[in-house]
């Protein structure tokens, strides 16, 4: 049966007012630490890569740098894009621009598409962020482990916007190009062009491995795995986030890299809650939600057989157990 998105309302999971108020509190200290430490780690491993370039050690440092650049930036772009990370709007905007550049996705485009994703999560034909539609394209999923398609695709709108033009799809969506977007697009192209110029001048590929699409590609594997783990293999066209969104319990390193977005069900239920309060929100909502997955591996052990089966049965999906607690349809 087709999903009646115009009349159906999302099932809401109840949360007492005091807990919600506590979870909604924003600060600058915690996100500033997470952002500055991320930049510092990239600086350290980037410097070590330059220092040991040509040796085996440089491959290790470059690999770590790439993960921070291509995957760590994605979670930070996501949270600052929501405007919930910092209490300060200026800091949110600043770090949103920095992290968006790393993954070559303009802030102008991201905000519109991600808003649709939250309002129509995994609703076919409406949600623009469905990672893998059913039946799945398995070859494309494997290729995207290096984020080649996303990294290259970002150049087309970037170039168009730098000349003050919108793409046809953007015009159809009713988007308006602002002067600020035009100048930011030009700034991005200047930085990327300067990086290419530095590579030619130094007669080395190293600058291209540190800035631009290449680190977004070779360092984007975790970004893609994180994206797959959020919704893939679960129910589509339903009005209950508990059926189409996962929460995964991860260790401190992956949680830091992913910026607590492993609590993805809680994020979709209450998207205005800052990422650093999601563990508290998870504990408060746990009695009303399916059990969280324990570790990354458990998700893919369950998901891969489902994807293989969906090649022949597109409607097949994982059914998550919903606790029999009181719910309200608001």
VEXDREN-2710 file (C-alpha; in Angstrom, 1 decimal):
% VEXDREN-2710
k/r/px/py/pz
1/UNK/0.0/0.0/0.0
2/UNK/1.4/3.4/-0.9
3/UNK/2.4/5.6/1.9
4/UNK/-0.1/8.4/2.4
5/UNK/2.5/11.1/3.4
6/UNK/-0.1/13.9/3.1
7/UNK/-2.4/12.4/5.7
8/UNK/-0.3/10.1/7.8
9/UNK/1.5/11.5/10.8
10/UNK/4.8/10.2/12.3
11/UNK/4.4/8.1/15.4
12/UNK/5.9/10.1/18.3
13/UNK/7.7/8.5/21.2
14/UNK/6.9/10.2/24.5
15/UNK/9.5/12.0/26.6
16/UNK/8.9/13.8/29.8
17/UNK/9.2/17.6/29.7
18/UNK/12.1/17.9/32.2
19/UNK/14.3/15.3/30.4
20/UNK/13.6/17.0/27.0
21/UNK/14.6/20.4/28.4
22/UNK/17.9/19.0/29.7
23/UNK/18.6/17.3/26.4
24/UNK/17.9/20.5/24.5
25/UNK/20.5/22.5/26.3
26/UNK/23.3/23.7/24.0
27/UNK/26.8/24.7/24.8
28/UNK/29.9/25.9/23.0
29/UNK/32.6/24.1/25.0
30/UNK/31.9/20.5/24.0
31/UNK/31.4/21.0/20.2
32/UNK/34.4/23.4/20.2
33/UNK/36.6/20.6/21.7
34/UNK/35.3/18.1/19.1
35/UNK/35.9/20.5/16.2
36/UNK/39.3/21.8/17.3
37/UNK/40.6/18.4/18.3
38/UNK/39.5/17.1/14.9
39/UNK/41.3/19.9/13.1
40/UNK/44.4/19.4/15.3
41/UNK/44.5/15.7/14.6
42/UNK/44.3/16.3/10.9
43/UNK/47.1/18.9/11.3
44/UNK/49.3/16.4/13.1
45/UNK/48.7/13.5/10.7
46/UNK/49.0/15.8/7.7
47/UNK/52.3/17.1/9.0
48/UNK/53.5/13.6/9.7
49/UNK/52.6/12.6/6.2
50/UNK/54.7/15.4/4.8
51/UNK/57.5/14.6/7.1
52/UNK/57.7/10.9/6.3
53/UNK/56.5/11.2/2.6
54/UNK/58.0/8.4/0.5
55/UNK/58.3/5.9/3.4
56/UNK/55.9/3.2/4.6
57/UNK/55.0/5.3/7.6
58/UNK/53.5/8.0/5.4
59/UNK/50.9/5.5/4.1
60/UNK/49.7/4.9/7.7
61/UNK/49.6/8.6/8.6
62/UNK/47.9/9.5/5.3
63/UNK/45.3/6.8/5.9
64/UNK/44.5/8.2/9.3
65/UNK/44.4/11.7/7.9
66/UNK/42.0/10.6/5.2
67/UNK/39.6/9.1/7.6
68/UNK/39.5/12.3/9.6
69/UNK/39.2/14.4/6.5
70/UNK/36.7/12.3/4.5
71/UNK/34.6/10.7/7.3
72/UNK/35.1/12.8/10.4
73/UNK/34.1/15.9/8.4
74/UNK/30.9/14.4/7.3
75/UNK/29.4/13.9/10.8
76/UNK/30.5/17.4/11.8
77/UNK/29.0/18.9/8.6
78/UNK/25.8/17.1/9.5
79/UNK/25.5/18.4/13.0
80/UNK/26.5/22.0/12.3
81/UNK/24.1/21.9/9.3
82/UNK/21.3/21.2/11.8
83/UNK/22.4/24.2/13.7
84/UNK/22.3/22.3/17.0
85/UNK/26.0/21.7/17.7
86/UNK/26.9/25.1/19.1
87/UNK/25.0/27.5/21.1
88/UNK/26.6/30.2/19.0
89/UNK/25.1/30.6/15.5
90/UNK/28.4/32.1/14.2
91/UNK/30.4/29.0/15.3
92/UNK/27.8/26.7/13.8
93/UNK/28.0/28.5/10.5
94/UNK/31.9/28.7/10.5
95/UNK/32.4/25.0/11.1
96/UNK/29.6/24.1/8.8
97/UNK/31.4/25.8/5.9
98/UNK/34.7/24.2/6.8
99/UNK/33.3/20.7/7.0
100/UNK/31.2/21.1/3.9
101/UNK/34.3/22.0/1.9
102/UNK/36.0/18.8/3.0
103/UNK/33.2/16.7/1.5
104/UNK/32.5/19.1/-1.4
105/UNK/28.9/19.5/-0.6
106/UNK/27.8/23.1/-0.6
107/UNK/25.8/24.3/2.4
108/UNK/23.3/25.8/-0.1
109/UNK/22.3/22.4/-1.3
110/UNK/22.6/20.4/1.8
111/UNK/20.1/22.2/4.0
112/UNK/17.2/21.8/1.6
113/UNK/17.7/18.1/0.9
114/UNK/18.4/17.1/4.5
115/UNK/15.2/18.8/5.6
116/UNK/13.3/16.6/3.2
117/UNK/15.1/13.6/4.6
118/UNK/13.9/14.3/8.1
119/UNK/10.3/15.2/7.1
120/UNK/9.9/12.2/4.8
121/UNK/12.5/9.6/6.1
122/UNK/12.9/6.7/3.6
123/UNK/9.7/7.6/1.7
124/UNK/10.4/6.5/-1.8
125/UNK/10.2/9.3/-4.4
126/UNK/10.4/12.0/-1.8
127/UNK/13.4/11.4/0.5
128/UNK/16.5/12.6/-1.6
129/UNK/18.9/10.8/0.8
130/UNK/17.9/7.2/0.4
131/UNK/21.4/5.6/0.2
132/UNK/20.4/2.3/-1.4
133/UNK/16.9/1.8/-3.0
134/UNK/15.4/-1.6/-3.3
135/UNK/16.3/-3.6/-5.3
136/UNK/19.8/-2.6/-4.3
137/UNK/22.6/-1.8/-6.7
138/UNK/25.3/-3.8/-5.0
139/UNK/28.1/-2.8/-7.4
140/UNK/27.4/0.9/-6.8
141/UNK/27.4/0.3/-3.0
142/UNK/30.9/-1.2/-3.2
143/UNK/32.2/1.5/-5.5
144/UNK/30.8/4.2/-3.2
145/UNK/33.1/2.9/-0.4
146/UNK/35.6/5.3/-1.9
147/UNK/33.0/8.1/-2.4
148/UNK/34.0/8.6/-6.0
149/UNK/30.6/9.5/-7.3
150/UNK/29.7/11.9/-4.5
151/UNK/33.1/13.7/-4.6
152/UNK/33.0/14.2/-8.4
153/UNK/29.3/15.0/-8.5
154/UNK/29.9/18.0/-6.2
155/UNK/31.8/19.9/-8.9
156/UNK/28.9/20.4/-11.3
157/UNK/26.8/22.6/-9.1
158/UNK/29.9/24.2/-7.6
159/UNK/31.0/25.5/-11.0
160/UNK/27.5/26.5/-12.0
161/UNK/27.0/28.4/-8.7
162/UNK/30.3/30.2/-9.1
163/UNK/29.0/31.7/-12.4
164/UNK/25.7/32.6/-10.7
165/UNK/23.6/29.8/-12.3
166/UNK/21.3/27.2/-10.9
167/UNK/21.0/23.7/-12.2
168/UNK/17.6/22.7/-13.8
169/UNK/16.8/20.4/-10.8
170/UNK/17.5/23.3/-8.4
171/UNK/15.2/25.6/-10.3
172/UNK/12.5/22.9/-10.3
173/UNK/12.9/22.7/-6.5
174/UNK/12.3/26.4/-6.2
175/UNK/15.7/27.2/-4.8
176/UNK/17.1/30.8/-5.0
177/UNK/20.8/31.5/-5.4
178/UNK/22.1/34.1/-3.0
179/UNK/25.2/36.3/-3.6
180/UNK/26.9/34.7/-0.6
181/UNK/26.6/31.3/-2.2
182/UNK/28.1/32.5/-5.4
183/UNK/31.2/34.0/-3.6
184/UNK/31.6/30.9/-1.4
185/UNK/31.5/28.7/-4.5
186/UNK/34.2/30.9/-6.1
187/UNK/36.3/30.7/-2.9
188/UNK/36.1/26.9/-2.9
189/UNK/37.3/26.8/-6.5
190/UNK/40.1/29.1/-5.7
191/UNK/41.3/26.9/-2.9
192/UNK/41.0/23.8/-5.0
193/UNK/42.7/25.5/-8.0
194/UNK/45.5/26.7/-5.7
195/UNK/46.0/23.2/-4.4
196/UNK/46.3/21.9/-8.0
197/UNK/48.8/24.7/-8.7
198/UNK/50.9/23.8/-5.6
199/UNK/51.0/20.2/-6.8
200/UNK/52.3/21.3/-10.2
201/UNK/54.8/23.7/-8.7
202/UNK/56.2/21.1/-6.3
203/UNK/55.9/18.4/-8.8
204/UNK/54.2/16.3/-6.2
205/UNK/50.8/14.7/-5.8
206/UNK/51.0/15.3/-2.0
207/UNK/48.9/18.6/-2.0
208/UNK/46.1/16.8/-3.9
209/UNK/46.2/14.0/-1.3
210/UNK/45.7/16.5/1.5
211/UNK/43.1/18.9/0.1
212/UNK/40.1/18.4/-2.2
213/UNK/38.3/15.4/-3.7
214/UNK/41.1/12.8/-3.3
215/UNK/41.1/12.7/0.6
216/UNK/37.3/12.8/0.5
217/UNK/37.5/9.7/-1.6
218/UNK/40.2/7.6/0.0
219/UNK/39.1/8.7/3.4
220/UNK/35.4/8.4/2.9
221/UNK/34.9/4.7/3.5
222/UNK/33.6/5.1/7.0
223/UNK/31.4/7.9/5.8
224/UNK/29.7/5.5/3.5
225/UNK/29.5/2.7/6.0
226/UNK/27.9/5.1/8.5
227/UNK/25.4/6.1/5.9
228/UNK/24.5/2.5/5.1
229/UNK/24.1/1.6/8.8
230/UNK/21.4/4.3/9.4
231/UNK/18.5/3.0/7.4
232/UNK/19.5/0.4/4.7
233/UNK/17.6/-2.9/4.9
234/UNK/14.9/-1.6/7.1
235/UNK/11.3/-0.8/6.3
236/UNK/10.4/1.9/3.7
237/UNK/7.3/4.0/3.4
238/UNK/6.3/3.7/7.0
239/UNK/5.4/6.4/9.5
240/UNK/7.4/5.1/12.5
241/UNK/11.2/5.9/12.8
242/UNK/11.6/2.9/15.0
243/UNK/11.0/0.7/12.0
244/UNK/13.3/2.5/9.5
245/UNK/16.2/3.8/11.6
246/UNK/18.9/2.2/13.6
247/UNK/20.8/3.0/16.8
248/UNK/24.2/1.3/17.2
249/UNK/26.3/1.2/20.4
250/UNK/29.9/2.0/19.3
251/UNK/33.2/2.5/21.1
252/UNK/34.7/5.9/21.9
253/UNK/36.9/6.2/18.8
254/UNK/34.1/5.5/16.3
255/UNK/31.6/7.6/18.4
256/UNK/34.0/10.5/18.2
257/UNK/34.5/10.1/14.5
258/UNK/30.8/9.8/13.9
259/UNK/29.9/12.5/16.5
260/UNK/27.3/10.3/18.3
261/UNK/25.2/9.9/15.1
262/UNK/25.3/6.2/15.9
263/UNK/22.3/7.2/18.1
264/UNK/20.5/7.7/14.8
265/UNK/17.0/6.7/15.9
266/UNK/17.1/9.2/18.7
267/UNK/18.4/11.8/16.3
268/UNK/15.4/11.3/14.0
269/UNK/12.9/11.2/16.8
270/UNK/14.2/14.5/18.3
271/UNK/16.4/16.2/15.6
272/UNK/16.8/19.4/17.6
273/UNK/18.7/17.6/20.4
274/UNK/22.5/18.3/20.2
275/UNK/24.6/15.3/19.4
276/UNK/26.4/15.4/22.8
277/UNK/23.0/14.8/24.6
278/UNK/22.0/11.8/22.4
279/UNK/23.4/9.2/24.8
280/UNK/21.1/10.6/27.5
281/UNK/18.2/10.7/25.1
282/UNK/18.9/7.1/24.2
283/UNK/18.6/5.9/27.8
284/UNK/15.4/7.9/28.3
285/UNK/13.7/6.5/25.2
286/UNK/15.1/2.9/25.4
287/UNK/12.0/1.3/26.9
288/UNK/9.9/2.5/24.0
289/UNK/12.4/1.6/21.2
290/UNK/13.8/-1.5/19.6
291/UNK/17.1/-2.7/21.2
292/UNK/20.2/-1.0/19.9
293/UNK/22.7/-2.9/17.8
294/UNK/25.8/-3.8/19.6
295/UNK/28.7/-2.8/17.4
296/UNK/29.1/-2.0/13.7
297/UNK/29.7/-5.7/12.7
298/UNK/26.3/-6.8/14.0
299/UNK/24.6/-4.4/11.6
300/UNK/26.3/-5.7/8.5
301/UNK/26.0/-9.3/9.5
302/UNK/22.2/-8.8/9.5
303/UNK/22.1/-6.3/6.6
304/UNK/24.1/-8.1/3.9
305/UNK/21.9/-11.2/3.6
306/UNK/18.9/-8.9/3.4
307/UNK/20.4/-6.9/0.5
308/UNK/21.1/-10.1/-1.4
309/UNK/17.6/-11.2/-0.9
310/UNK/16.2/-7.8/-2.0
311/UNK/17.7/-8.3/-5.4
312/UNK/14.8/-10.7/-6.1
313/UNK/12.3/-9.6/-3.4
314/UNK/12.5/-5.8/-3.2
315/UNK/9.8/-5.6/-0.5
316/UNK/11.8/-7.8/1.8
317/UNK/13.1/-6.0/4.9
318/UNK/14.2/-6.3/8.5
319/UNK/11.4/-6.1/10.9
320/UNK/12.4/-4.3/14.1
321/UNK/10.6/-5.3/17.4
322/UNK/8.5/-2.5/18.9
323/UNK/7.9/-2.6/22.7
324/UNK/4.3/-2.7/23.8
325/UNK/4.4/0.7/25.6
326/UNK/2.0/3.6/25.3
327/UNK/2.4/5.6/22.1
328/UNK/0.7/8.6/20.7
329/UNK/0.0/9.7/17.1
330/UNK/0.4/13.4/17.1
END
